[in-house]
Protein backbone atom coordinates (compact mmCIF):
# COMPACT_ATOMS: atom_id res chain seq x y z
CA UNK A 1 0.00 0.00 0.00
CA UNK A 2 2.76 2.44 0.96
CA UNK A 3 4.73 1.45 -2.13
CA UNK A 4 1.78 2.30 -4.39
CA UNK A 5 1.28 5.65 -2.66
CA UNK A 6 4.96 6.48 -3.02
CA UNK A 7 4.91 5.57 -6.69
CA UNK A 8 1.85 7.70 -7.40
CA UNK A 9 3.38 10.65 -5.52
CA UNK A 10 6.59 10.31 -7.52
CA UNK A 11 4.72 10.18 -10.83
CA UNK A 12 2.63 13.22 -9.81
CA UNK A 13 5.74 15.22 -8.97
CA UNK A 14 7.46 14.23 -12.20
CA UNK A 15 4.42 15.23 -14.29
CA UNK A 16 4.07 18.58 -12.53
CA UNK A 17 7.75 19.47 -12.24
CA UNK A 18 7.19 22.62 -14.32
CA UNK A 19 4.62 23.96 -11.86
CA UNK A 20 6.90 23.48 -8.87
CA UNK A 21 10.12 24.78 -10.45
CA UNK A 22 11.41 28.30 -9.78
CA UNK A 23 13.57 28.71 -12.85
CA UNK A 24 12.17 28.88 -16.38
CA UNK A 25 14.99 26.67 -17.73
CA UNK A 26 13.60 23.60 -15.94
CA UNK A 27 10.19 23.75 -17.64
CA UNK A 28 9.58 21.03 -20.22
CA UNK A 29 8.76 22.01 -23.79
CA UNK A 30 5.14 22.79 -24.59
CA UNK A 31 4.17 23.66 -21.01
CA UNK A 32 2.72 27.12 -20.58
CA UNK A 33 1.90 28.79 -17.29
CA UNK A 34 -1.77 29.18 -16.43
CA UNK A 35 -1.39 32.40 -14.47
CA UNK A 36 0.95 35.28 -15.10
CA UNK A 37 3.37 35.50 -12.26
CA UNK A 38 7.04 35.63 -11.51
CA UNK A 39 8.81 33.81 -8.74
CA UNK A 40 12.39 34.34 -9.96
CA UNK A 41 14.37 37.51 -9.24
CA UNK A 42 17.37 36.60 -11.37
CA UNK A 43 17.76 35.30 -14.90
CA UNK A 44 19.61 32.13 -15.85
CA UNK A 45 22.83 34.12 -16.37
CA UNK A 46 22.53 35.66 -12.89
CA UNK A 47 21.36 39.15 -13.90
CA UNK A 48 18.75 40.80 -11.71
CA UNK A 49 15.39 41.06 -13.49
CA UNK A 50 13.62 44.44 -13.71
CA UNK A 51 10.83 45.30 -11.28
CA UNK A 52 7.43 43.83 -12.21
CA UNK A 53 4.64 46.09 -13.41
CA UNK A 54 2.63 47.66 -10.61
CA UNK A 55 -1.16 47.71 -10.85
CA UNK A 56 -2.37 51.28 -10.40
CA UNK A 57 -5.07 51.86 -7.79
CA UNK A 58 -4.80 48.28 -6.54
CA UNK A 59 -6.24 48.98 -3.08
CA UNK A 60 -9.03 51.14 -4.52
CA UNK A 61 -10.02 48.47 -7.03
CA UNK A 62 -10.01 45.82 -4.34
CA UNK A 63 -12.24 47.98 -2.13
CA UNK A 64 -14.63 48.67 -5.01
CA UNK A 65 -15.07 44.92 -5.51
CA UNK A 66 -15.11 43.68 -1.90
CA UNK A 67 -17.48 46.20 -0.30
CA UNK A 68 -20.49 45.70 -2.65
CA UNK A 69 -20.21 41.91 -2.46
CA UNK A 70 -19.93 41.99 1.34
CA UNK A 71 -23.07 44.13 1.45
CA UNK A 72 -24.86 41.80 -0.98
CA UNK A 73 -23.89 38.75 1.10
CA UNK A 74 -25.09 40.48 4.27
CA UNK A 75 -28.48 41.27 2.70
CA UNK A 76 -28.93 37.72 1.43
CA UNK A 77 -28.02 36.27 4.85
CA UNK A 78 -30.40 38.60 6.66
CA UNK A 79 -33.30 37.80 4.32
CA UNK A 80 -32.66 34.07 4.53
CA UNK A 81 -32.52 34.20 8.34
CA UNK A 82 -35.84 36.05 8.35
CA UNK A 83 -37.33 33.41 6.03
CA UNK A 84 -36.17 30.60 8.32
CA UNK A 85 -37.61 32.36 11.35
CA UNK A 86 -40.91 32.99 9.55
CA UNK A 87 -41.28 29.28 8.78
CA UNK A 88 -40.10 28.38 12.29
CA UNK A 89 -37.05 26.49 11.10
CA UNK A 90 -34.01 26.67 13.40
CA UNK A 91 -35.79 29.00 15.82
CA UNK A 92 -34.14 28.93 19.26
CA UNK A 93 -36.34 27.69 22.10
CA UNK A 94 -37.26 30.20 24.77
CA UNK A 95 -36.42 28.53 28.07
CA UNK A 96 -38.18 30.06 31.03
CA UNK A 97 -36.27 29.79 34.29
CA UNK A 98 -39.32 30.42 36.50
C-alpha positions, 0 to 999 in steps of 0.5 A: 500500500505504501509502495503504491502511494509512493509511486503515485506521488513520484509520478505526480511530482514528475508530471508537474515538475514545471509547476513546482520549479522556480527557474524557467529553464527547468520547464519542459517544452510545450508547457505554458503557465496558467497564471501570469506570475514571476517567482524568480528575481534573477535570470539564468545568467545571474542578472537581476530582473527588472521590477514587475509592473505595478497595478495602479489603484490596486487597493481602490479596485479591491475595495470597489469589488469587496465592499459591494459583495460583502453588502450583498452577502449580508443582505442575502443572509439577513433575508434568509434568516428572516425566512427561516424564522418565519417558517419556524425552522431553526428557531431557538427555544425560549427557556423560562427559568421560572 
